[in-house]
């Protein structure tokens, strides 16, 4: 869970493990108890050309 927000900084601006340590620990406990963490995101590609 830490790798993604550290590498894709525009998705979670200002992300640091230190700042989010408590919530990350809670998420780790949830994953260990309930199984995988699933997240979904949508993307839009806009292609523009000069007329």
Chimera marker file (.cmm) of the C-alpha trace (Angstrom):
<marker_set name="trace">
<marker id="1" x="0.000" y="0.000" z="0.000" r="1" g="1" b="0" radius="0.5"/>
<marker id="2" x="2.912" y="2.364" z="0.538" r="1" g="1" b="0" radius="0.5"/>
<marker id="3" x="4.561" y="1.841" z="-2.864" r="1" g="1" b="0" radius="0.5"/>
<marker id="4" x="1.752" y="3.299" z="-4.991" r="1" g="1" b="0" radius="0.5"/>
<marker id="5" x="1.243" y="6.691" z="-3.285" r="1" g="1" b="0" radius="0.5"/>
<marker id="6" x="5.014" y="7.196" z="-3.063" r="1" g="1" b="0" radius="0.5"/>
<marker id="7" x="5.507" y="6.576" z="-6.804" r="1" g="1" b="0" radius="0.5"/>
<marker id="8" x="2.340" y="8.213" z="-8.140" r="1" g="1" b="0" radius="0.5"/>
<marker id="9" x="2.707" y="11.470" z="-6.246" r="1" g="1" b="0" radius="0.5"/>
<marker id="10" x="-0.034" y="13.321" z="-8.140" r="1" g="1" b="0" radius="0.5"/>
<marker id="11" x="-2.648" y="10.886" z="-6.733" r="1" g="1" b="0" radius="0.5"/>
<marker id="12" x="-1.736" y="11.564" z="-3.084" r="1" g="1" b="0" radius="0.5"/>
<marker id="13" x="0.093" y="14.911" z="-2.902" r="1" g="1" b="0" radius="0.5"/>
<marker id="14" x="2.449" y="15.206" z="0.050" r="1" g="1" b="0" radius="0.5"/>
<marker id="15" x="2.205" y="11.525" z="0.993" r="1" g="1" b="0" radius="0.5"/>
<marker id="16" x="4.736" y="10.314" z="3.547" r="1" g="1" b="0" radius="0.5"/>
<marker id="17" x="4.718" y="7.177" z="5.639" r="1" g="1" b="0" radius="0.5"/>
<marker id="18" x="5.382" y="9.243" z="8.745" r="1" g="1" b="0" radius="0.5"/>
<marker id="19" x="2.353" y="11.479" z="8.210" r="1" g="1" b="0" radius="0.5"/>
<marker id="20" x="0.023" y="8.534" z="7.541" r="1" g="1" b="0" radius="0.5"/>
<marker id="21" x="1.585" y="5.870" z="9.782" r="1" g="1" b="0" radius="0.5"/>
<marker id="22" x="-1.470" y="5.371" z="12.038" r="1" g="1" b="0" radius="0.5"/>
<marker id="23" x="-3.916" y="4.976" z="9.145" r="1" g="1" b="0" radius="0.5"/>
<marker id="24" x="-1.498" y="2.688" z="7.280" r="1" g="1" b="0" radius="0.5"/>
<marker id="25" x="-1.226" y="0.483" z="10.357" r="1" g="1" b="0" radius="0.5"/>
<marker id="26" x="-5.039" y="0.322" z="10.598" r="1" g="1" b="0" radius="0.5"/>
<marker id="27" x="-5.235" y="-0.600" z="6.919" r="1" g="1" b="0" radius="0.5"/>
<marker id="28" x="-2.593" y="-3.310" z="7.394" r="1" g="1" b="0" radius="0.5"/>
<marker id="29" x="-4.605" y="-4.806" z="10.260" r="1" g="1" b="0" radius="0.5"/>
<marker id="30" x="-7.772" y="-4.716" z="8.138" r="1" g="1" b="0" radius="0.5"/>
<marker id="31" x="-6.031" y="-6.458" z="5.216" r="1" g="1" b="0" radius="0.5"/>
<marker id="32" x="-4.611" y="-9.153" z="7.488" r="1" g="1" b="0" radius="0.5"/>
<marker id="33" x="-8.030" y="-9.756" z="9.065" r="1" g="1" b="0" radius="0.5"/>
<marker id="34" x="-10.370" y="-9.412" z="6.060" r="1" g="1" b="0" radius="0.5"/>
<marker id="35" x="-8.250" y="-10.097" z="2.983" r="1" g="1" b="0" radius="0.5"/>
<marker id="36" x="-7.085" y="-7.979" z="0.052" r="1" g="1" b="0" radius="0.5"/>
<marker id="37" x="-7.553" y="-4.239" z="-0.252" r="1" g="1" b="0" radius="0.5"/>
<marker id="38" x="-9.282" y="-3.404" z="-3.542" r="1" g="1" b="0" radius="0.5"/>
<marker id="39" x="-9.222" y="0.082" z="-5.035" r="1" g="1" b="0" radius="0.5"/>
<marker id="40" x="-10.710" y="1.335" z="-8.270" r="1" g="1" b="0" radius="0.5"/>
<marker id="41" x="-9.890" y="4.436" z="-10.258" r="1" g="1" b="0" radius="0.5"/>
<marker id="42" x="-11.060" y="5.904" z="-13.528" r="1" g="1" b="0" radius="0.5"/>
<marker id="43" x="-8.953" y="7.613" z="-16.137" r="1" g="1" b="0" radius="0.5"/>
<marker id="44" x="-9.804" y="9.782" z="-19.096" r="1" g="1" b="0" radius="0.5"/>
<marker id="45" x="-7.521" y="10.288" z="-22.068" r="1" g="1" b="0" radius="0.5"/>
<marker id="46" x="-8.153" y="13.494" z="-23.979" r="1" g="1" b="0" radius="0.5"/>
<marker id="47" x="-6.368" y="13.794" z="-27.291" r="1" g="1" b="0" radius="0.5"/>
<marker id="48" x="-6.401" y="17.237" z="-28.885" r="1" g="1" b="0" radius="0.5"/>
<marker id="49" x="-5.163" y="18.486" z="-32.243" r="1" g="1" b="0" radius="0.5"/>
<marker id="50" x="-4.976" y="21.909" z="-33.788" r="1" g="1" b="0" radius="0.5"/>
<marker id="51" x="-7.742" y="22.546" z="-36.340" r="1" g="1" b="0" radius="0.5"/>
<link id1="1" id2="2" r="1" g="1" b="0" radius="0.2"/>
<link id1="2" id2="3" r="1" g="1" b="0" radius="0.2"/>
<link id1="3" id2="4" r="1" g="1" b="0" radius="0.2"/>
<link id1="4" id2="5" r="1" g="1" b="0" radius="0.2"/>
<link id1="5" id2="6" r="1" g="1" b="0" radius="0.2"/>
<link id1="6" id2="7" r="1" g="1" b="0" radius="0.2"/>
<link id1="7" id2="8" r="1" g="1" b="0" radius="0.2"/>
<link id1="8" id2="9" r="1" g="1" b="0" radius="0.2"/>
<link id1="9" id2="10" r="1" g="1" b="0" radius="0.2"/>
<link id1="10" id2="11" r="1" g="1" b="0" radius="0.2"/>
<link id1="11" id2="12" r="1" g="1" b="0" radius="0.2"/>
<link id1="12" id2="13" r="1" g="1" b="0" radius="0.2"/>
<link id1="13" id2="14" r="1" g="1" b="0" radius="0.2"/>
<link id1="14" id2="15" r="1" g="1" b="0" radius="0.2"/>
<link id1="15" id2="16" r="1" g="1" b="0" radius="0.2"/>
<link id1="16" id2="17" r="1" g="1" b="0" radius="0.2"/>
<link id1="17" id2="18" r="1" g="1" b="0" radius="0.2"/>
<link id1="18" id2="19" r="1" g="1" b="0" radius="0.2"/>
<link id1="19" id2="20" r="1" g="1" b="0" radius="0.2"/>
<link id1="20" id2="21" r="1" g="1" b="0" radius="0.2"/>
<link id1="21" id2="22" r="1" g="1" b="0" radius="0.2"/>
<link id1="22" id2="23" r="1" g="1" b="0" radius="0.2"/>
<link id1="23" id2="24" r="1" g="1" b="0" radius="0.2"/>
<link id1="24" id2="25" r="1" g="1" b="0" radius="0.2"/>
<link id1="25" id2="26" r="1" g="1" b="0" radius="0.2"/>
<link id1="26" id2="27" r="1" g="1" b="0" radius="0.2"/>
<link id1="27" id2="28" r="1" g="1" b="0" radius="0.2"/>
<link id1="28" id2="29" r="1" g="1" b="0" radius="0.2"/>
<link id1="29" id2="30" r="1" g="1" b="0" radius="0.2"/>
<link id1="30" id2="31" r="1" g="1" b="0" radius="0.2"/>
<link id1="31" id2="32" r="1" g="1" b="0" radius="0.2"/>
<link id1="32" id2="33" r="1" g="1" b="0" radius="0.2"/>
<link id1="33" id2="34" r="1" g="1" b="0" radius="0.2"/>
<link id1="34" id2="35" r="1" g="1" b="0" radius="0.2"/>
<link id1="35" id2="36" r="1" g="1" b="0" radius="0.2"/>
<link id1="36" id2="37" r="1" g="1" b="0" radius="0.2"/>
<link id1="37" id2="38" r="1" g="1" b="0" radius="0.2"/>
<link id1="38" id2="39" r="1" g="1" b="0" radius="0.2"/>
<link id1="39" id2="40" r="1" g="1" b="0" radius="0.2"/>
<link id1="40" id2="41" r="1" g="1" b="0" radius="0.2"/>
<link id1="41" id2="42" r="1" g="1" b="0" radius="0.2"/>
<link id1="42" id2="43" r="1" g="1" b="0" radius="0.2"/>
<link id1="43" id2="44" r="1" g="1" b="0" radius="0.2"/>
<link id1="44" id2="45" r="1" g="1" b="0" radius="0.2"/>
<link id1="45" id2="46" r="1" g="1" b="0" radius="0.2"/>
<link id1="46" id2="47" r="1" g="1" b="0" radius="0.2"/>
<link id1="47" id2="48" r="1" g="1" b="0" radius="0.2"/>
<link id1="48" id2="49" r="1" g="1" b="0" radius="0.2"/>
<link id1="49" id2="50" r="1" g="1" b="0" radius="0.2"/>
<link id1="50" id2="51" r="1" g="1" b="0" radius="0.2"/>
</marker_set>
